[in-house]
Amino acid sequence: MTDPPRYVVPSATDATTVLRRLARDGWSTREGFAVAEPGWDLAAARLVLFGRIPDAETVRLAILAAARGAGVVAIVDPATELGRALVDDLSRLGPVHRDPDEAPESDTESVLSRLIPEQRALLERLADGETIAAAAAAEFLSLRTANRRIAQAREALGVRTTREAVLAYLRQRRSD
């Protein structure tokens, strides 16, 4: 399973092109970015949300939907402040496409393959609820080395926080 599609396009025509292709590929589409589904992880639903991005609140809703595993097709000029903010935030979750004719690659490099075994082991322990100090001790690493490895994992995964790194790790592990 690959990352959900993330598109930021300037016009409704471009969005329609993308949505038609995604629908042919088995994605269900729904207008609007508010998510009422009770479960957190939407990746298995193969849901793509789409619509215009008129304000910062809609940017927030689109980012939240993408973080929960939904695909996003946002209609906003990527050169505007809102467009740049949306692209920047979506990029932390994975690749963002701006060309409506660019299809997401089905055999993209696994996120996990970018991590060294020590990083994967630490993220696995953090996902199981251990602290960084406990995970470091269990992996026979100093706390400083563990923190450095986790910082490198965050960079490799393109996220800012350790929590985001653990979530990205879990999402990819489930899909592999």
Secondary structure, DSSP 4 states (H G I P E B T S, - for coil): --PPPEEEESSHHHHHHHHHHHHHTT-EEEESS----SSS--GGGTEEEEEE--SHHHHHHHHHHHHTT-EEEEES-TTSHHHHHHHHHHHTTS--B--TT-PPPTTPPPGGGGS-HHHHHHHHHHHTT--HHHHHHHTT--HHHHHHHHHHHHHHHT-SSHHHHHHHHHHHHHH-
